[in-house]
Amino acid sequence: MRSTLLLAALAAGAVNALERRVYETDWTTVTVTKTVTAPAVTETVPAAQQAQVVYETSTESAAPAETEHSDLFKKSTVIVRDPATDEAQPAESTTYWSTAWTSTIQPEPAPTTLSTSTSSAPEASATPANAYQQAVLYNHNVHRSNHSAPSVDWDSGLESSARALAAKCVYQHDTSIDGGGYGQNIGYGVEESQIGVMITNLMYNNEIGYFPTPYGANSPSMAEFEKWGHFSQIIWKGTTHVGCATVMCNELGNVDSSSPMPFTVCNYSPAGNYDGEYGANVLAPQGQSVYSA
């Protein structure tokens, strides 16, 4: 069992699950329409450095496959839009699996999804109500300020949908609760009092170095997207609200554990990681001191 929370994001040793505590984070986001005028061409994502990628095609988002060869299992989503086409064509959902990450491109069937999915006004709270909310906001905004992105506010509606999912104690995504229309991070193994470790140490500090440079490309290389997708969501300039919840589960479904496990869900609105929009939303760091939780 590792004795520190500063867990490397892609550590993948074959270690007995009873000898260590697993820290795992996961991320997904709202799906939007990809409209095309020609048959869709599927592009194979190169294998991550520590894990061999297996390619499969499906029509719906799949839950991440569990493996005991990874200290940190993550899921990230790229959203592709084609504004030049007025009418939607039937689109294919392509999923890339590896033992460390999942990257999904999943268009919605109708072009109105994006505009209607975030139609409800965010239920923002200017002042955090408790230490947990304060920690979530701080561990987002300290990094957003370093990338010239405005601070995010707490949203009680996003918190409510996050808590509803976490309370199910089943480790899988569900962005349909309360109407959906938001991005989502899920993770387990980090207690409520240590939420900053998951957001700052695992998602931001462990990933910033992998983002393709120089900054400013609207469509950066996706070759190593699995290594930086959480970082880019955290600092995505267009995201304005976040709501998280952590529930201690006696048994966490889809996770092989013999002890109670904390399950965290964070929902984001609007969602980030839109293909073609990175240049305006993932800005270069300003050189502020590195912060660790």
VEXBAGU-885217 format. One line per field, with one value per residue: residue in three letters; x, y, z of N, C-alpha, C in turn. Coordinates in steps of 0.05 Angstrom, whole numbers, m for minus. Layout:
N
kolse (ALA / ...) .
npx (X / ...) .
npy (Y / ...) .
npz (Z / ...) .
capx (X / ...) .
capy (Y / ...) .
capz (Z / ...) .
cpx (X / ...) .
cpy (Y / ...) .
cpz (Z / ...) .
This chain:
293
kolse (MET / ARG / SER / THR / LEU / LEU / LEU / ALA / ALA / LEU / ALA / ALA / GLY / ALA / VAL / ASN / ALA / LEU / GLU / ARG / ARG / VAL / TYR / GLU / THR / ASP / TRP / THR / THR / VAL / THR / VAL / THR / LYS / THR / VAL / THR / ALA / PRO / ALA / VAL / THR / GLU / THR / VAL / PRO / ALA / ALA / GLN / GLN / ALA / GLN / VAL / VAL / TYR / GLU / THR / SER / THR / GLU / SER / ALA / ALA / PRO / ALA / GLU / THR / GLU / HIS / SER / ASP / LEU / PHE / LYS / LYS / SER / THR / VAL / ILE / VAL / ARG / ASP / PRO / ALA / THR / ASP / GLU / ALA / GLN / PRO / ALA / GLU / SER / THR / THR / TYR / TRP / SER / THR / ALA / TRP / THR / SER / THR / ILE / GLN / PRO / GLU / PRO / ALA / PRO / THR / THR / LEU / SER / THR / SER / THR / SER / SER / ALA / PRO / GLU / ALA / SER / ALA / THR / PRO / ALA / ASN / ALA / TYR / GLN / GLN / ALA / VAL / LEU / TYR / ASN / HIS / ASN / VAL / HIS / ARG / SER / ASN / HIS / SER / ALA / PRO / SER / VAL / ASP / TRP / ASP / SER / GLY / LEU / GLU / SER / SER / ALA / ARG / ALA / LEU / ALA / ALA / LYS / CYS / VAL / TYR / GLN / HIS / ASP / THR / SER / ILE / ASP / GLY / GLY / GLY / TYR / GLY / GLN / ASN / ILE / GLY / TYR / GLY / VAL / GLU / GLU / SER / GLN / ILE / GLY / VAL / MET / ILE / THR / ASN / LEU / MET / TYR / ASN / ASN / GLU / ILE / GLY / TYR / PHE / PRO / THR / PRO / TYR / GLY / ALA / ASN / SER / PRO / SER / MET / ALA / GLU / PHE / GLU / LYS / TRP / GLY / HIS / PHE / SER / GLN / ILE / ILE / TRP / LYS / GLY / THR / THR / HIS / VAL / GLY / CYS / ALA / THR / VAL / MET / CYS / ASN / GLU / LEU / GLY / ASN / VAL / ASP / SER / SER / SER / PRO / MET / PRO / PHE / THR / VAL / CYS / ASN / TYR / SER / PRO / ALA / GLY / ASN / TYR / ASP / GLY / GLU / TYR / GLY / ALA / ASN / VAL / LEU / ALA / PRO / GLN / GLY / GLN / SER / VAL / TYR / SER / ALA) .
npx (17 / 11 / 43 / 35 / m3 / 11 / 5 / 30 / 2 / 0 / 22 / 33 / 40 / 41 / 11 / m10 / m77 / m93 / m50 / m43 / m70 / m116 / m116 / m159 / m181 / m231 / m260 / m312 / m355 / m409 / m443 / m442 / m467 / m437 / m434 / m431 / m413 / m395 / m378 / m362 / m296 / m255 / m206 / m149 / m126 / m60 / m23 / m21 / 37 / 49 / 12 / m22 / m65 / m131 / m175 / m244 / m311 / m372 / m441 / m456 / m436 / m385 / m373 / m312 / m262 / m242 / m178 / m124 / m74 / m64 / m52 / m83 / m141 / m170 / m219 / m232 / m262 / m268 / m300 / m331 / m348 / m382 / m393 / m404 / m441 / m510 / m550 / m559 / m522 / m529 / m487 / m425 / m404 / m343 / m298 / m238 / m199 / m155 / m109 / m103 / m133 / m193 / m215 / m265 / m305 / m365 / m419 / m482 / m549 / m576 / m571 / m588 / m576 / m532 / m546 / m593 / m580 / m556 / m594 / m619 / m613 / m552 / m548 / m519 / m473 / m447 / m415 / m378 / m409 / m388 / m329 / m314 / m336 / m308 / m256 / m259 / m271 / m225 / m183 / m194 / m195 / m145 / m112 / m137 / m131 / m77 / m77 / m102 / m158 / m225 / m252 / m288 / m355 / m392 / m444 / m506 / m543 / m512 / m483 / m523 / m539 / m490 / m485 / m529 / m512 / m465 / m485 / m507 / m467 / m440 / m389 / m390 / m404 / m457 / m489 / m540 / m574 / m620 / m630 / m582 / m530 / m479 / m408 / m367 / m328 / m305 / m283 / m247 / m224 / m202 / m211 / m265 / m245 / m197 / m203 / m176 / m129 / m143 / m162 / m121 / m68 / m72 / m103 / m88 / m31 / m5 / m15 / m7 / 43 / 40 / 8 / 1 / 50 / 70 / 21 / m44 / m62 / m120 / m138 / m105 / m55 / m82 / m55 / m34 / m77 / m102 / m69 / m74 / m126 / m158 / m133 / m141 / m197 / m204 / m181 / m209 / m231 / m283 / m316 / m358 / m382 / m383 / m398 / m392 / m391 / m376 / m382 / m380 / m375 / m397 / m393 / m367 / m392 / m367 / m315 / m260 / m255 / m243 / m256 / m290 / m301 / m287 / m325 / m324 / m357 / m354 / m387 / m389 / m404 / m408 / m388 / m320 / m264 / m275 / m266 / m229 / m234 / m195 / m154 / m176 / m192 / m157 / m107 / m39 / 4 / 17 / 63 / 59 / 73 / 81 / 28 / 12 / m33) .
npy (m24 / 44 / 97 / 150 / 206 / 230 / 208 / 180 / 192 / 153 / 106 / 37 / m15 / m85 / m98 / m128 / m118 / m115 / m95 / m43 / 24 / 45 / 101 / 134 / 168 / 195 / 218 / 249 / 278 / 320 / 296 / 317 / 339 / 313 / 331 / 308 / 308 / 268 / 198 / 175 / 178 / 138 / 149 / 119 / 122 / 132 / 85 / 93 / 111 / 76 / 35 / m12 / 2 / m18 / m22 / m8 / m6 / 25 / 41 / 70 / 103 / 71 / 38 / 46 / m5 / m46 / m55 / m87 / m70 / m17 / 44 / 88 / 100 / 130 / 168 / 203 / 253 / 273 / 324 / 333 / 379 / 401 / 457 / 474 / 443 / 438 / 399 / 341 / 281 / 210 / 189 / 159 / 126 / 123 / 87 / 86 / 42 / 31 / 3 / 42 / 88 / 118 / 143 / 179 / 191 / 215 / 232 / 267 / 253 / 297 / 365 / 403 / 391 / 412 / 466 / 461 / 430 / 457 / 492 / 506 / 554 / 563 / 545 / 583 / 596 / 648 / 648 / 598 / 544 / 510 / 475 / 436 / 452 / 500 / 480 / 451 / 492 / 526 / 492 / 487 / 541 / 563 / 542 / 556 / 611 / 615 / 604 / 645 / 642 / 654 / 650 / 592 / 583 / 555 / 508 / 490 / 457 / 425 / 400 / 371 / 334 / 307 / 285 / 251 / 212 / 193 / 172 / 124 / 89 / 59 / 50 / 85 / 126 / 174 / 219 / 237 / 249 / 292 / 318 / 325 / 351 / 368 / 365 / 312 / 288 / 230 / 194 / 151 / 131 / 175 / 212 / 254 / 298 / 305 / 325 / 361 / 336 / 300 / 334 / 374 / 348 / 298 / 307 / 357 / 374 / 326 / 323 / 370 / 376 / 344 / 367 / 387 / 430 / 488 / 527 / 546 / 522 / 505 / 453 / 411 / 359 / 294 / 251 / 238 / 248 / 222 / 232 / 284 / 303 / 314 / 357 / 397 / 403 / 424 / 475 / 498 / 552 / 567 / 540 / 551 / 537 / 491 / 430 / 385 / 321 / 276 / 211 / 161 / 95 / 33 / m12 / m8 / m11 / m44 / m39 / m72 / m82 / m93 / m62 / m3 / 51 / 116 / 154 / 199 / 250 / 299 / 351 / 391 / 454 / 502 / 442 / 423 / 413 / 415 / 396 / 435 / 482 / 491 / 530 / 578 / 567 / 536 / 563 / 588 / 576 / 625 / 625 / 622 / 601 / 531 / 495 / 448 / 401) .
npz (0 / m18 / 16 / 10 / m15 / m62 / m116 / m176 / m239 / m279 / m260 / m263 / m238 / m226 / m173 / m113 / m97 / m44 / m17 / m22 / m26 / m71 / m113 / m153 / m210 / m253 / m314 / m352 / m403 / m426 / m483 / m551 / m615 / m674 / m738 / m803 / m873 / m903 / m903 / m838 / m813 / m777 / m730 / m705 / m640 / m618 / m577 / m506 / m468 / m425 / m432 / m473 / m526 / m540 / m592 / m601 / m625 / m608 / m592 / m550 / m489 / m452 / m390 / m353 / m359 / m306 / m276 / m245 / m254 / m254 / m221 / m224 / m255 / m311 / m346 / m404 / m447 / m514 / m549 / m610 / m659 / m718 / m745 / m798 / m824 / m835 / m827 / m788 / m795 / m787 / m735 / m714 / m655 / m624 / m586 / m549 / m515 / m460 / m412 / m376 / m386 / m416 / m476 / m507 / m565 / m577 / m612 / m607 / m631 / m652 / m674 / m638 / m587 / m557 / m547 / m518 / m475 / m434 / m416 / m368 / m316 / m280 / m212 / m175 / m121 / m87 / m41 / m11 / 24 / 61 / 87 / 50 / 0 / m4 / m10 / m58 / m95 / m87 / m104 / m157 / m175 / m162 / m199 / m247 / m247 / m258 / m311 / m336 / m334 / m314 / m247 / m224 / m200 / m145 / m155 / m136 / m160 / m194 / m155 / m129 / m168 / m173 / m122 / m122 / m158 / m134 / m87 / m103 / m102 / m142 / m185 / m238 / m295 / m301 / m335 / m341 / m300 / m269 / m317 / m343 / m387 / m371 / m356 / m328 / m274 / m242 / m185 / m140 / m74 / m48 / 8 / 33 / 62 / 38 / m13 / m45 / m59 / m99 / m140 / m148 / m142 / m170 / m217 / m239 / m228 / m242 / m296 / m327 / m351 / m396 / m435 / m503 / m530 / m568 / m531 / m554 / m601 / m637 / m645 / m615 / m616 / m606 / m590 / m540 / m507 / m465 / m423 / m407 / m405 / m359 / m335 / m374 / m372 / m320 / m324 / m365 / m400 / m413 / m377 / m323 / m275 / m220 / m185 / m132 / m99 / m45 / m24 / 26 / 13 / 34 / 3 / m61 / m123 / m182 / m167 / m141 / m78 / m9 / 33 / 60 / 14 / m9 / m54 / m105 / m142 / m191 / m224 / m283 / m313 / m366 / m402 / m416 / m462 / m518 / m584 / m629 / m602 / m565 / m567 / m551 / m500 / m468 / m440 / m438 / m382 / m330 / m301 / m245 / m177 / m164 / m137 / m88 / m59) .
capx (0 / 27 / 40 / 32 / m25 / 21 / 6 / 34 / m23 / 1 / 36 / 18 / 54 / 23 / 14 / m33 / m95 / m95 / m25 / m41 / m95 / m118 / m127 / m168 / m198 / m244 / m273 / m327 / m369 / m434 / m439 / m454 / m470 / m417 / m448 / m412 / m424 / m383 / m377 / m343 / m270 / m246 / m177 / m139 / m109 / m36 / m23 / m7 / 65 / 50 / m9 / m29 / m92 / m147 / m195 / m270 / m332 / m397 / m460 / m461 / m412 / m381 / m359 / m284 / m256 / m225 / m154 / m107 / m47 / m63 / m57 / m101 / m156 / m184 / m235 / m234 / m278 / m264 / m325 / m325 / m370 / m377 / m413 / m409 / m462 / m535 / m567 / m543 / m522 / m524 / m458 / m414 / m391 / m318 / m285 / m211 / m194 / m129 / m110 / m100 / m151 / m212 / m221 / m289 / m317 / m393 / m437 / m510 / m563 / m589 / m554 / m598 / m569 / m514 / m559 / m614 / m570 / m548 / m613 / m626 / m593 / m537 / m555 / m493 / m470 / m423 / m398 / m378 / m425 / m373 / m300 / m312 / m341 / m285 / m232 / m264 / m268 / m198 / m166 / m198 / m189 / m117 / m99 / m149 / m119 / m51 / m82 / m119 / m186 / m240 / m258 / m313 / m372 / m406 / m471 / m520 / m556 / m491 / m477 / m545 / m537 / m466 / m491 / m547 / m497 / m446 / m500 / m513 / m444 / m432 / m369 / m395 / m414 / m485 / m493 / m568 / m588 / m630 / m631 / m556 / m520 / m455 / m386 / m366 / m305 / m310 / m259 / m250 / m200 / m194 / m232 / m277 / m227 / m173 / m212 / m156 / m109 / m153 / m164 / m96 / m45 / m75 / m114 / m74 / m2 / 5 / m22 / m1 / 67 / 35 / m8 / 18 / 59 / 61 / m7 / m57 / m74 / m149 / m141 / m78 / m52 / m95 / m39 / m31 / m99 / m108 / m51 / m79 / m154 / m170 / m121 / m154 / m224 / m202 / m175 / m224 / m240 / m312 / m330 / m363 / m393 / m376 / m411 / m381 / m400 / m361 / m397 / m366 / m391 / m389 / m385 / m369 / m396 / m348 / m289 / m252 / m244 / m255 / m261 / m305 / m286 / m299 / m332 / m327 / m367 / m354 / m400 / m380 / m421 / m409 / m366 / m296 / m251 / m288 / m247 / m230 / m237 / m174 / m138 / m189 / m201 / m135 / m87 / m13 / 7 / 30 / 87 / 55 / 86 / 66 / 14 / 4 / m52) .
capy (0 / 68 / 113 / 179 / 212 / 241 / 184 / 185 / 186 / 130 / 83 / 14 / m39 / m107 / m99 / m140 / m97 / m113 / m84 / m14 / 38 / 55 / 127 / 132 / 189 / 190 / 242 / 248 / 303 / 319 / 290 / 336 / 329 / 315 / 327 / 304 / 305 / 245 / 176 / 181 / 164 / 133 / 152 / 104 / 137 / 116 / 74 / 108 / 101 / 53 / 16 / m17 / 10 / m36 / m6 / m20 / 13 / 20 / 62 / 83 / 106 / 47 / 43 / 38 / m32 / m46 / m70 / m84 / m62 / 12 / 58 / 110 / 95 / 155 / 169 / 230 / 254 / 295 / 330 / 342 / 392 / 411 / 478 / 480 / 427 / 446 / 377 / 320 / 255 / 190 / 190 / 135 / 129 / 108 / 86 / 76 / 31 / 22 / m5 / 65 / 110 / 115 / 168 / 173 / 211 / 206 / 253 / 264 / 250 / 321 / 388 / 421 / 381 / 430 / 490 / 455 / 414 / 475 / 513 / 516 / 573 / 552 / 553 / 590 / 606 / 665 / 642 / 569 / 539 / 493 / 472 / 419 / 469 / 518 / 465 / 445 / 517 / 535 / 474 / 493 / 568 / 569 / 534 / 572 / 638 / 613 / 601 / 668 / 634 / 665 / 631 / 579 / 585 / 531 / 505 / 471 / 438 / 406 / 385 / 353 / 311 / 293 / 269 / 229 / 190 / 182 / 156 / 98 / 72 / 43 / 66 / 88 / 152 / 179 / 248 / 241 / 256 / 320 / 329 / 324 / 375 / 376 / 347 / 297 / 274 / 212 / 182 / 138 / 127 / 200 / 219 / 281 / 318 / 308 / 328 / 376 / 318 / 289 / 355 / 387 / 331 / 277 / 316 / 381 / 372 / 302 / 324 / 395 / 372 / 328 / 382 / 394 / 457 / 511 / 531 / 563 / 507 / 499 / 424 / 400 / 330 / 277 / 226 / 233 / 261 / 208 / 241 / 312 / 311 / 325 / 383 / 417 / 409 / 440 / 503 / 506 / 580 / 569 / 528 / 573 / 526 / 463 / 420 / 359 / 307 / 252 / 193 / 138 / 72 / 8 / m28 / 8 / m28 / m43 / m36 / m95 / m73 / m107 / m42 / 20 / 67 / 142 / 157 / 227 / 258 / 328 / 358 / 417 / 468 / 483 / 423 / 431 / 394 / 415 / 396 / 459 / 505 / 491 / 554 / 600 / 558 / 526 / 584 / 582 / 584 / 651 / 623 / 623 / 580 / 506 / 489 / 420 / 399) .
capz (0 / m19 / 40 / 3 / m33 / m86 / m133 / m204 / m253 / m297 / m248 / m271 / m229 / m219 / m144 / m100 / m89 / m15 / m6 / m27 / m29 / m99 / m118 / m181 / m219 / m279 / m324 / m377 / m407 / m442 / m511 / m569 / m642 / m695 / m763 / m825 / m900 / m916 / m884 / m816 / m813 / m749 / m727 / m682 / m622 / m611 / m550 / m485 / m464 / m407 / m435 / m500 / m531 / m555 / m606 / m605 / m633 / m595 / m597 / m525 / m472 / m436 / m364 / m355 / m350 / m282 / m279 / m221 / m263 / m256 / m196 / m230 / m280 / m318 / m371 / m414 / m471 / m533 / m561 / m637 / m671 / m745 / m749 / m826 / m835 / m823 / m820 / m776 / m806 / m766 / m727 / m702 / m630 / m625 / m560 / m548 / m488 / m452 / m384 / m359 / m393 / m437 / m490 / m523 / m582 / m579 / m619 / m603 / m657 / m662 / m669 / m617 / m560 / m542 / m537 / m499 / m452 / m412 / m417 / m342 / m305 / m258 / m185 / m164 / m94 / m87 / m18 / m4 / 49 / 81 / 80 / 26 / m23 / m6 / m20 / m86 / m110 / m86 / m119 / m185 / m183 / m160 / m225 / m268 / m248 / m271 / m340 / m345 / m336 / m291 / m226 / m225 / m177 / m136 / m166 / m119 / m178 / m202 / m130 / m124 / m187 / m166 / m98 / m129 / m170 / m114 / m67 / m114 / m95 / m165 / m199 / m266 / m302 / m308 / m339 / m348 / m276 / m269 / m344 / m356 / m398 / m357 / m357 / m303 / m264 / m220 / m175 / m114 / m58 / m35 / 27 / 30 / 74 / 21 / m41 / m60 / m70 / m125 / m160 / m153 / m146 / m189 / m243 / m250 / m227 / m256 / m324 / m341 / m367 / m420 / m454 / m526 / m532 / m553 / m527 / m574 / m623 / m633 / m645 / m609 / m621 / m587 / m587 / m511 / m494 / m440 / m402 / m399 / m408 / m335 / m332 / m392 / m362 / m296 / m330 / m389 / m394 / m417 / m355 / m303 / m250 / m212 / m161 / m126 / m75 / m38 / m7 / 34 / 6 / 47 / m20 / m85 / m146 / m203 / m155 / m125 / m53 / 14 / 53 / 51 / m6 / m15 / m83 / m111 / m168 / m196 / m249 / m294 / m333 / m389 / m404 / m432 / m481 / m545 / m606 / m645 / m585 / m544 / m569 / m536 / m473 / m452 / m444 / m427 / m354 / m326 / m285 / m216 / m162 / m164 / m113 / m83 / m36) .
cpx (17 / 22 / 37 / 10 / m15 / 26 / 11 / 10 / m23 / 17 / 20 / 33 / 34 / 26 / m12 / m51 / m98 / m71 / m23 / m68 / m96 / m129 / m134 / m186 / m209 / m259 / m289 / m341 / m393 / m427 / m453 / m452 / m445 / m432 / m428 / m427 / m413 / m381 / m355 / m318 / m260 / m216 / m168 / m120 / m84 / m37 / m10 / 19 / 66 / 29 / m16 / m58 / m106 / m170 / m222 / m290 / m358 / m416 / m468 / m436 / m410 / m367 / m331 / m279 / m236 / m200 / m137 / m79 / m45 / m69 / m79 / m115 / m173 / m199 / m238 / m250 / m270 / m291 / m319 / m350 / m362 / m399 / m420 / m432 / m488 / m551 / m549 / m545 / m519 / m494 / m450 / m400 / m366 / m305 / m258 / m206 / m164 / m131 / m107 / m121 / m172 / m216 / m244 / m297 / m345 / m411 / m465 / m525 / m574 / m572 / m563 / m589 / m552 / m528 / m580 / m603 / m562 / m568 / m620 / m604 / m578 / m546 / m530 / m494 / m444 / m404 / m400 / m392 / m409 / m344 / m296 / m315 / m317 / m261 / m235 / m259 / m238 / m180 / m173 / m187 / m160 / m102 / m111 / m137 / m91 / m53 / m101 / m148 / m201 / m247 / m285 / m328 / m384 / m434 / m485 / m535 / m536 / m483 / m498 / m544 / m512 / m471 / m509 / m532 / m478 / m460 / m508 / m491 / m438 / m413 / m374 / m407 / m444 / m489 / m522 / m584 / m595 / m628 / m604 / m547 / m495 / m433 / m383 / m338 / m314 / m284 / m264 / m223 / m189 / m217 / m241 / m258 / m202 / m180 / m192 / m135 / m117 / m152 / m137 / m73 / m48 / m84 / m98 / m44 / 9 / 1 / m12 / 23 / 63 / 19 / 11 / 25 / 70 / 31 / m18 / m69 / m103 / m154 / m114 / m78 / m66 / m79 / m36 / m53 / m105 / m90 / m57 / m108 / m167 / m159 / m135 / m182 / m223 / m198 / m190 / m238 / m270 / m328 / m333 / m373 / m384 / m392 / m401 / m394 / m383 / m377 / m380 / m384 / m380 / m379 / m388 / m370 / m376 / m319 / m283 / m239 / m258 / m261 / m277 / m288 / m301 / m302 / m338 / m337 / m366 / m367 / m393 / m400 / m410 / m385 / m344 / m288 / m267 / m266 / m251 / m232 / m215 / m159 / m149 / m195 / m179 / m111 / m61 / m11 / 23 / 55 / 84 / 68 / 68 / 54 / 7 / m13 / m39) .
cpy (25 / 85 / 142 / 182 / 223 / 218 / 192 / 175 / 161 / 107 / 59 / m11 / m60 / m113 / m111 / m118 / m94 / m100 / m55 / m2 / 50 / 83 / 129 / 156 / 183 / 215 / 236 / 274 / 299 / 313 / 310 / 326 / 334 / 310 / 326 / 302 / 282 / 223 / 182 / 165 / 162 / 134 / 137 / 121 / 121 / 107 / 92 / 95 / 76 / 32 / 12 / m12 / m11 / m20 / m22 / 1 / 5 / 43 / 76 / 84 / 82 / 54 / 33 / 10 / m31 / m63 / m66 / m77 / m32 / 24 / 79 / 105 / 120 / 151 / 197 / 230 / 278 / 299 / 344 / 355 / 401 / 432 / 484 / 464 / 433 / 422 / 354 / 294 / 235 / 188 / 165 / 142 / 111 / 110 / 74 / 67 / 26 / 14 / 19 / 86 / 101 / 142 / 162 / 197 / 201 / 228 / 247 / 264 / 276 / 345 / 407 / 414 / 401 / 454 / 484 / 441 / 432 / 498 / 524 / 533 / 560 / 563 / 560 / 600 / 622 / 658 / 612 / 565 / 524 / 489 / 455 / 436 / 489 / 505 / 459 / 470 / 526 / 518 / 474 / 521 / 576 / 562 / 550 / 599 / 638 / 610 / 622 / 660 / 645 / 643 / 618 / 583 / 558 / 531 / 483 / 450 / 416 / 388 / 364 / 329 / 295 / 275 / 246 / 206 / 177 / 164 / 128 / 78 / 51 / 60 / 66 / 116 / 152 / 209 / 254 / 251 / 286 / 333 / 330 / 351 / 385 / 356 / 333 / 285 / 255 / 200 / 169 / 135 / 152 / 209 / 248 / 303 / 323 / 312 / 344 / 359 / 307 / 310 / 366 / 368 / 311 / 287 / 339 / 377 / 349 / 304 / 348 / 391 / 357 / 344 / 391 / 424 / 463 / 512 / 547 / 548 / 500 / 469 / 412 / 370 / 314 / 252 / 218 / 246 / 248 / 217 / 270 / 321 / 323 / 353 / 404 / 423 / 428 / 470 / 513 / 532 / 582 / 556 / 549 / 562 / 498 / 456 / 391 / 347 / 282 / 236 / 169 / 113 / 47 / m12 / m11 / m11 / m23 / m38 / m59 / m85 / m86 / m88 / m19 / 39 / 93 / 145 / 186 / 232 / 288 / 333 / 387 / 428 / 495 / 465 / 433 / 410 / 392 / 416 / 421 / 484 / 507 / 518 / 576 / 592 / 545 / 544 / 577 / 591 / 610 / 649 / 625 / 599 / 555 / 502 / 460 / 418 / 380) .
cpz (0 / 5 / 34 / m16 / m60 / m106 / m162 / m220 / m270 / m286 / m253 / m263 / m222 / m189 / m133 / m90 / m59 / m2 / m11 / m29 / m56 / m99 / m148 / m187 / m246 / m288 / m349 / m380 / m424 / m471 / m528 / m598 / m659 / m721 / m785 / m851 / m915 / m895 / m863 / m818 / m785 / m748 / m702 / m666 / m615 / m582 / m531 / m479 / m446 / m413 / m465 / m504 / m548 / m567 / m607 / m612 / m620 / m601 / m571 / m508 / m454 / m411 / m367 / m345 / m327 / m287 / m254 / m229 / m265 / m229 / m200 / m256 / m286 / m343 / m379 / m441 / m488 / m547 / m588 / m648 / m699 / m751 / m778 / m837 / m820 / m813 / m810 / m792 / m784 / m760 / m712 / m676 / m628 / m597 / m561 / m519 / m484 / m423 / m365 / m363 / m413 / m450 / m509 / m540 / m587 / m586 / m611 / m630 / m668 / m656 / m648 / m589 / m544 / m531 / m516 / m474 / m429 / m410 / m389 / m330 / m282 / m232 / m169 / m136 / m93 / m64 / m12 / 23 / 70 / 71 / 55 / 1 / m26 / m18 / m50 / m103 / m110 / m104 / m149 / m192 / m180 / m186 / m248 / m270 / m261 / m301 / m350 / m350 / m311 / m271 / m232 / m199 / m170 / m147 / m150 / m136 / m187 / m178 / m125 / m143 / m182 / m142 / m104 / m141 / m150 / m94 / m77 / m108 / m117 / m181 / m229 / m270 / m306 / m310 / m347 / m324 / m276 / m296 / m358 / m366 / m384 / m361 / m329 / m298 / m242 / m211 / m148 / m100 / m45 / m17 / 23 / 40 / 57 / m8 / m58 / m72 / m97 / m146 / m168 / m160 / m168 / m217 / m255 / m251 / m243 / m286 / m340 / m360 / m393 / m442 / m477 / m526 / m560 / m551 / m550 / m598 / m617 / m631 / m640 / m614 / m598 / m581 / m558 / m495 / m467 / m417 / m393 / m400 / m383 / m330 / m349 / m383 / m338 / m303 / m355 / m384 / m396 / m394 / m333 / m276 / m246 / m187 / m156 / m101 / m70 / m18 / 0 / 30 / 20 / 26 / m45 / m109 / m167 / m193 / m137 / m99 / m30 / 37 / 43 / 34 / m11 / m46 / m87 / m140 / m170 / m223 / m257 / m314 / m340 / m389 / m421 / m452 / m508 / m566 / m623 / m629 / m563 / m544 / m552 / m507 / m456 / m457 / m429 / m398 / m351 / m309 / m255 / m203 / m163 / m137 / m111 / m58 / m15) .
